[in-house]
Every structure is written in C-alpha cells, then in structure tokens.
Amino acid sequence: MNPSPNTSPKRLDFFERYLSFWVLLCMGTGIGLGQLLPGVVRDLGALQFGRNSHVNIPIAALLWLMIYPMMLRIDFGGLTAVLKRPRGLVITLVVNWLVKPLSMAALGWLFLHVIFGRILGLVSPSDARDYTAGLIILAAAPCTAMVFVWSYLTDGDSAYTLAQVAINDLIMLFAFAPIVMVLVGVSGVVVPKAVLLTSVTVFIVIPLFAGWATRRFLVGRRGLEWFERSFLPHFKPVTIVALLGTLVLIFALQAANILDHWLAVVLIAVPIVVQVYFNSGLTYLLMRGFRVPHNVATPGALIGASNFFELAVAVAITLFGPSSGAALATIVGVLVEVPVMLSVCRICLRSREWYDRRAAA
C-alpha cells in the first residue's frame, strides 16, 4: 500500500540528519589533536590488550558501547516473518555474502592495482594490497545499525528489516572470518587467524550474546513496551558519544597517515562509491524481477550496499594496526557511506511507481 498523500515525510533526528557533518567534524578534530598532541595520542595508541595485539583498549571500549545497543534492538523472534516471504531474504543473502565481497575485491584490484597503480602510477603495489585488504574487510560485514535508518526513510517493512539484520548477524558469526581470510589472503596479505577470530568474538559474539540476554531478561520482567520506550532510549546518547569519540580517536591515530596520503583517501573512495551503487542497484533490480514488494526490496537493497563499518574499522586496526593502509581504507568507508546511502534512499523512493508497475503486472 502506498502512503497517504497527507502523510508527513519522515525525518531523522538532529544528529542523524547531519551525520555527514559530524563525521567530517570528528575527522578534523582528530587530525588536529593528532598534530597538536602527538605524545598523548601515541600513548593512547599504545594501550593494547597484550603486546603487539593491535587491539587498542580505548577504541575497543568505545566500539563495544556502540555495538551493544544495536544488538539490544534485535528481536530474533522476528525471524519467523521471513518464512512467509523468503524470496527477498534469499536475494539479500546472495548479494551480501557472495556478490558484495567478491565485487569489492574485484573493484579494489581494478582501481587500486590497475588504474591508479599500474596505469597512472599513483598507488604503489604494497599500498594497493593494504587498501584492498581494508576494502574487503569493509565489504565482508553487512550493515546492522544504520540500515534501520535507511529502512525508515524509504518506508521499508520494519519487521522484515529486523529479520534480515538478525539473520545477517547470525551468518556473520560463521562467514565473516573465512571470507576475510580467503579474499585478503588472495590479495597478497597474510591474515593471522587467531587475531581475526578474536576480533569477531569481541565485536560480534560478546555484544550479540549480551544484547540477547539483556533483552530476553528485561522483556520477560518488564514487558516489550517498557523495554522499547523506557529502556532503549537511554542508550541513544551513549551510542552517539561512543561513535563521536571513536571517530575522533581513530582520526587522531590516523592523522599523519591521512595528511601524508590525502590523495589515497580520494582514490580509495572511488571503488567504495562504485560498489555501493552496483550492489544496491543489483539487489533492487533482482527484487523487482522476482516481484518482491517495494517495502521489502528497499531495505534489502540498502543492506546489500551498506557496511558494518564499526566492525570493519576494529578488525582492520586489530589485524594491521591503527596507522595502516587497511585501517585508512575502512575509515574512508565511514566518510563515504552516509552521503552515498542517503542518495540511494532517494533513488528508491523516487522510483517507487516504476517499481510497483512490475509488481502490478
């Protein structure tokens, strides 16, 4: 059913509406701190879980504070709704776990190794390998949190979106590490298996279990309405502060890397933008071809294009260090994703009549 013409357009809150601005502000603040207080930033970067683990304690704490509230919102009981409309889910999963990581690996190779490397001579082979590794890590983790925002903006089916995210999180527990190990290994970078599995455990398994256990306990004791209206809102400022703090700290640690390789930031953004439009467009067209409802197709297309950048940044830092090219690539993903995904939302909304003509036929 199409929304009533009198329905007010959906709006994001103040922070989410200007998320691109906050990200840029955090980038500038972090770079400034990295240049003005290099000793303090260096000391913060040295705080790790064990020697040479590359798991920075402040970043790990901030990322966990972001991920845990996301996991609280996942109701695994919503998986039953998928059984009634499995086609959209199958398309989403195929794009997420087969097309997306392979296409990103191919685009990274094409742009960074061939076009920007061999042809134009702007990227060295070693840098191209590191940047491609970061892009693969970014593409191997489908979005979990921001996809609810994208779904809201496009009038997506919230229950189906929740089921898609929940299943993606379950698959991520088993598929993320092997995909990264295989594709990054093929790109020429050796991935330490133990470190990667530790990252998945810290940033997915633990917050996923903690969120599930907390939700199950509190909903059982106080009810779903109290949980969603009274308990969850308390975590929104925590998530925002943790996100801003994470970006400031990451950019502070990356300050010299970004300033020394500003051109790389622009070059890395190219395959990310192409990948977002390619995967979202492919998913959207497949959904239309299989006559999936528009309010299911739009969340599927958006999930297929966006990334779980919190996890990607954490894994890249864990595997290669906070000043590595791989970490830089995941950070570029943070900068690019929000404005590009908002444009995808607009495309989905403006093409609704065209999409629904196929479903009516």
N, C-alpha and C positions, 0 to 999 in steps of 0.2 A: 504494500500500500504506500502511495506517495504521501508525504507530509502535507498537511493543510497549508494553503497559501498564506493563512494568517499566522502560522507558527513562527515565532521569533527565531532568528538564526542563532545557532549555538555559539557560545563564546567561551574562550579559555579564561582562566583567572589571570591576574596581573602578571605573575611570574611566568606562567606558561606562554602567555601571549607574546612576551618579549624575551623568550628563551634564547634566541639567537644573540640578542644584545647582551644578555648576562654572560653567555659563553665567551663572547668577544671581550667583555669587561674583565672576566676572570683571566683570560689569556693575557691581556695587557698587564693586569695586576701581578700575575705570577711571573711574567717576564721581568717586570720592574723589580720585584723582590729578588729574583734570581741574580739581577745585576747589582742591586744596591746592597744586598745582604748575602753574598756568596758563601760566607763561612757558616751562617745559620742554616741556610738551605743545604749545604754539604753535610752538616751534622744531622739534619733530619733525614737526608737520603741514606745515611749510614746506619740508621736504626732498622735492623733486619731481624727476621726470625732465623737466627743461625748465620754462621759465616758463609758468605757467597751464595745465599739462598735467593737473593733478588726479590724477596717478599718484604716490602717496606711496611713497617708496623703502622705508621700513621695513615698511609694510603689504604692498607688492608682494613683498618678500623672504620675509615670513612666509607669505603665501598660496601662494607658489611651493613653499615647503617642505612645505605641506600637500598641494598638488595632485600634485606629482611622485610621492610614494609611492603615491597612489591609482592613477596611471597605470601604475606598475610591476606592479600586480596584474592588469591587463587582458591576457588572452591572446586575441589576435584570431583565433587558430586555432579558438577555440570557436564562431565564427560558423557553422561547418558544422552544428552541432547544431540550429540553428534551422530548417533546411530540412526536418527531419522533423516539426516541429510549428509550422507557420507561423502558425496562427490566433491564438495568444496574442500573438505578436510584432506582428501587424497591429493587433490591438485596442490594445495598449500604445502603439504609434506614433501611432495616430489620436488617442488621448486626450492623449498627451504634446504633440504638435505642432499639433493643431487645437483640441480641446476645452479643454485646460488654459489656454493663453494667452488665448483668447477669453473663457472663463468668468471668469478673473481680471480682465480688463479690464472685463467687464460688472458683476462684483460690486464692483469698485472704484468704478465710476461710480454704481452703485445706492446703496451705503452711504455713500461719502465725499462724492460730489457731491449726491445727492438727500436721503437720510435724515438723515445727520449734517450736511449742508451747508444745503440749501435749507429743509428742514422744521424741523430742530432748531437750526440756526444755530450749530453747534459747530465747523465747519470752514469756512475761507474758500475761495473758488474757486481762488485761486492755490495754497494749501496742498493742496487736494484734487487738483489737477493733479500736483503733485510727489509726493504719496503714491501716487497711482495709477500714476505712472511707475515708482516703486520696486516696486510690486506686480507690474507687468507684467514688469519685468526679473527679478524673483524667479521668476515662473511660466514664463518662457521657457527656463529651464535645468533639465532633469530631473536628479534626484539621481544621483550617481555613487558616492560612498563609503559613506554611511550605509545605502544600500539593501542592501548586503551584510549589515549587521547586522540589518535588518528581515527579510530573507530567511532568515537563520539562525534567528531567533526563531520564524518561522512554518513551519519545516521546508520551506522552498522548495527548488526544484531549483537547486543552485548553478551548474551548468553553463549552464542556461538563463538564470539571472540574469546571469551573466557576459556571455553573448551579447547580452542586451538592453541592458546598460550599454555594451558596446563599440559596438553599432550607434547607440545614442543619442549617444555621443561623436562618432562619425563624422558623424552628421546635424547635430550641434551646430556643427561647423566651418562648415557652409554655411547653416544655417537660423536660428541664434541672432540674428545681426546683422540680417537682413531682418525677422524677426518683431518685434524690439525697435524697429527704426526705423519700421516701419509703425504698430504699435499705440501706441507712445509719441508718435509724430507726430500720430496721430489724437486723442490725449488732450490735445493742445494744447502739447506741449513739443517744441522743435526739437532733434533729436539730431545732434551732429556726427559724420558718418560716419567720418572718419579716426580719431577718438578711439575710437569703438566697435570698429572693426576692429583697432586697436592692442591694445585690451583682450582681444579674442578671441585674437589672436596670442600675447600674453604669457601669458594664463592658460589657454589650451587647446592651441594648436598647439605651442608650445615644450615644455611639460611632457609632452604626449602623445607627441611625437616622441622626447624624451629618455627617457621611460619605455619606449617600444617598443624603442629602440635598446639601452638598458641591459639590458632583459630578454632580447632576442634574443642579445646578445653573451654574457651570463653563463650563460644556459641552454645555449647552444652549447658553452661552455667547461667548465662545472662540472656541468651537469645540472639538471633541474627540481626534484628533491627537495632538493638543496643550496640552490637559489635560494629556494624557499618556506620551508624550515625554518631555514636559517642566515643568508641574506642579508636577506630581507624583515623579520624580527622586529627588526632593528636600527633600522628606520625608524619603528617604532611610537612610541617616546618622542619622536622628532623631530617627528612629526605632532602628538602631544599638546601638546608645548611650544609649537609654532608656533600651534596652534589657541588655546590659552590666551593666548599673547602677542598674537595678532591681536585677540581679543575685548577684552582689557584696553586695547590701544591704540585700537581703534575706539570703545569706550565713553568713553575719556578724551577723544578728539577730539569726541565727541558729548555730553559731559557737560552743557554749557549747553543744548544743543538738547533733550536728554531732560528735564532739570529744568524747562525753560521750557515744554515741550509734553508733560508726563506724561499728560495726557488723550488726546493724539493716539496715544500708544503703545497705550492700551486700545482706542481706536476702530479703529486700523489692524489690530489683532489679529482683529477680528470677520470681515472678508471673508477673511482668511487661513484661519481655522478652518473657515468655511463651505466654502471652496474645497477644502480637504484632504478633508473628508468627502464632498463632492459627487463629486470626481474618483475617489477610491478606491472609493466605492460604485458609481459608474457602471461603472468598469472591472471590478470584481468581478462585478456582475450580467451584464455582457456576456460575460465569460469563462464564467460558468455557463450562460448561454443557448446558447453555442456549444460546450458540453461540453469545455471546456479543463480538464485535470487541476488539482486544487487546488494542488499544489506548483508549478505554473506560474502559476496565477491570482493567488496571493498576492503573489509578487514583482512581477507586472505591476501589480496594484492599488497597491502601495506605491510603485513607481517613478512611477506616474501621479499620485501625490499629493504626494510629497516634492520638495525643490528642491536644486539645486546652490548652496547659499547662499554658499559661498566666492566663486564666480564672480559671483553677483549683487551681493554687497557691493562687490567690486572694481570692477565695471562702474558701479554707482551712484556710487561715490566718484569714479571716473575722469570720468564724464560731468557730475556735478552738484556734486562737492565733498564732503568728509567731514562737513560740518555741514548738509547739505541735507536736505530732507524726503524725497527719494527714498532717500538713504542710511539715514535713520531707518526707513523702511518695510522695507528689506531686513534691518535689524538686528532689527526686531520679528519678522521671519520666523525668525531664528535662535532667538529666545526661545520662539516658539510651536511650532515644528516637532517638537522632540524629545518632549515630553509627549503631543502630539496623535497623532504617529505611533505611539507605544507603545500608545495606546488602539486605533488601527486594527489593530495586530498582534493585540491581544487579541480584537477582534471577529472577525477572520479565523480565529483558532484555535477560538473557541467556536462558530462557525457551520460548522465542517468537516463535521459529519454532515449538516446541512441541504444543504450544497453538494454533497456526494457522492451524495445521493439523486437529484439531477437527472442526474448523470453515469451512475449505475447504470440509470436509466430509459432 
